[in-house]
Amino acid sequence: MEKKLYRSQNNRMLAGVCGGLGEYLNLDPTVIRVVWALISLLGGTGLLLYLICIFIIPENPLYY
């Protein structure tokens, strides 16, 4: 079965990007959220990248 990257419907804080990445990479989404926050605070590009991911990564269709 092929794995696909989706925004999470059940493991989300804002839009489900970090939850979806955690499910896809089999990592704890909290780790991804902390790393993403550090990137956002240190360089500022994390916020822009998050906004882009909201529009690029589709929501998981299995939960509709």
N, C-alpha and C positions, 0 to 999 in steps of 0.2 A: 504494500500500500504506500502510495506517495504522500509525503508530508507536505502540507501547504501552510503558508504563513497567513494567519488571519488575526484581526483584532479580537480580543477576548470579550465574550459577552458576560461571563460569570466571574472573571478575575480582573476587575477594572477599578481604577481610581478616577480617572478622567475619561479617556476615550478607549482604553483597553489595549493601547500599543505595547506597553511593558508587559502586561499580562499575556498578550499574544506571543510576544518574543520569548517569554519564559516558557510557555507551553511548547513552542516550536523547538527551542534549544534544550528543553528538559532541565531548566534552571529555575530557582526560586525567583519569582517576579520582584521580590523585595530587593534582591541583589541588583537586578537590572534597574530598578527605580533609583537606588542609591547612586549607582554609576552614572545614570542619566542626569540626575540632579547635580552631581559634581561637575559633569561636563557643561551643564547649563550655567552653573555658577562661575566656573573658572574661565570658560571661553565664550559663553553666550551662544554658541552655535547649537547647543542641545535643544533649546527652545524652538529654534527655526526648524531643526531636523524633526522634532516631535510633530510640529504642525504639518510638515510635508508628509510624514508617515500617516497622519490621520486621513489624508486624502488619497494616499497611494495604497495603503494596506486595507483590503476590504474587511467588513465585519464577517464573522463566522455565520454562514448561512444555515448551519445545522440547528441553530437555536430559534429559528423563525417558525 
